[in-house]
Amino acid sequence: MPAYRTGFALPLDELRDEIDRLWTSLVTAPPLHGWGPRAEERVFPAVNLRETFDAFTVEAELPGISVSDVDISVAGDSLVLKGSRPGADATTEAPTDATTDATSGATGERPVGEKVVWLLQERGTGAFERRITLPVAVDSQRVEARLVDGVLTVVCPKLAACQPRKVEVRSA
Amino acid sequence: MVTKTEPATSPSAAGGGLTYRPNVDASDRGTEVVLVADMPGASATTIDVTFEDGVLSLHGRVVPRPPSGRVIRQEYGIGDYRRSLRLGAGFDGTRIAADYRQGVLTIRVPRLAAVLPRKIEVRAG
């Protein structure tokens, strides 16, 4: 009897698993945000947060965003990353100088012949805002940020009052 | 906005770490195809762009950033970038230009002059 039941149940189990997989792939497919293995990846930017003895380091990947396009503010234990990434055309505008010279002269307009056909559009553009709550308050005066090769690193020193302190034991 | 997605779970042959598939915008502008790839954390010297048999391959080596401290939150991984894109025939592999700035790689692949449309002048005899 058990053998029969297993044999009967297995194809149904497989079907159910298959439907589960299909459903998961449907509900987790965010067409506007690309595919991500985890839900948090849909928020932009994704951040990595590390803690050392006296500071927190927040790292985020912001490709194509210049220093002037990102705004970082710190208050207490919250860090806000705000900014925007320019549209796709702004980043690929360079070829027009070459083509305008050849075809339409110094009009500065895009030549009529150049039609842009998008083959792939996976990179998002537009505004973003991300608020990160740090475990303890940080010293906003001493927060330092660097943006190198599209990687933003924000070092937030902990407030002196929040830093771990070694308590000396006095002998009586 | 899109963060780095689709970790290609196969460890890269050389480094042993994960490789990631960069997000790419590709546009056909008639005389050339322009590809823009997000590859934050790489550098101009560690990116290889090759074009062979109509396939453009990107490989960006990312030097591991020395981890400091305890991980509290890890939302993305760090590793090399690798992607191949089939463009097909009719491109001039010798005139491909690649430029890397602010973590974004821009590649211009010009079409061969022979395949571009040309207006033929009719001469009066």
Interface residues (C-beta under 8 A of the other chain):
Chain A: H33 G34 W35 G36 P37 R38 E40 E41 R42 F44 P45 A46 V47 N48 L49 R50 E51 T52 F53 A55 F56 T57 E59 E61 L62 P63 G64 I65 S66 R85 A88 T91 T92 P95 T99 G113 E114 K115 V116 V117 W118 L119 L120 Q121 E122 R123 G124 T125 G126 F128 P135 L147 D149 G150 V151
Chain B: M1 V2 T3 K4 T5 E6 P7 N23 V24 D25 A26 S27 D28 R29 G30 T31 E32 V33 V34 L35 V36 D38 M39 P40 G41 A42 S43 R65 P67 S68 G69 R70 V71 I72 R73 Q74 E75 Y76 L85 Q102 G103 V104 T106 R108
